[in-house]
Amino acid sequence: MEEIGDNMAVFQLQKNGNQDFICPKCGRPLHFVDGTAVQIVGGRADMSSILPKYECHHCGVYFQELLGSGFYDEHDLPKVSGPGNRANWIPTGNLKPMELKRDAENKCKCPRCGSMMDYVEGQAVRLVNGRPDMENVKDHFHCSNCESYFRRIATTNYFQWSEK
């Protein structure tokens, strides 16, 4: 059984040539995350969430400074797997046109995040606030998890990522 303090590690973070802090474990640049509002975890106020931290997604850890000392305490990043993990999403610039097919429930796996997308059939032009709304005129897929749209290319079964 693990006791509190068994895995306590304190680091003095080093900077690279770009003046970014680097991970003491793998040497990659750390990602800065500013502090957020106090969060309730397990029915108690979690005050550590208000402190800024440096995250290493490669190693699955983050570092928070101890009382302005210049030394940083290491913590494990919360485990997030599946479609909700933004770190696993494919950047939109890397998405090439692809053939997408809907299943019996009018759904298809999202090429960007892996969640299930909804197929939206083309509809007639609607007026919204006195202006024509062309958004749903053509068939497309919409992923509510990563808010991606994949629009049909001409009359093919190929779809391309699109901004709303």
Buried (B, 14 or more C-beta within 10 A) or exposed (E): EEEEEEEEEEBEBEEEEEEBBBBBBEEBBBBEEEEEEEEEEEEEEEEBBEEEBBBBBEBEBBBBBEEEEEEBBBBEBEEEEEBEEEEBBBEEEEBEEEEBEBEEEEBBBBBBBBBBBBBBEEEEEEEEEEEEEEBBEEBBBBBEBBEBBBBBEEEEEBBBBBEE
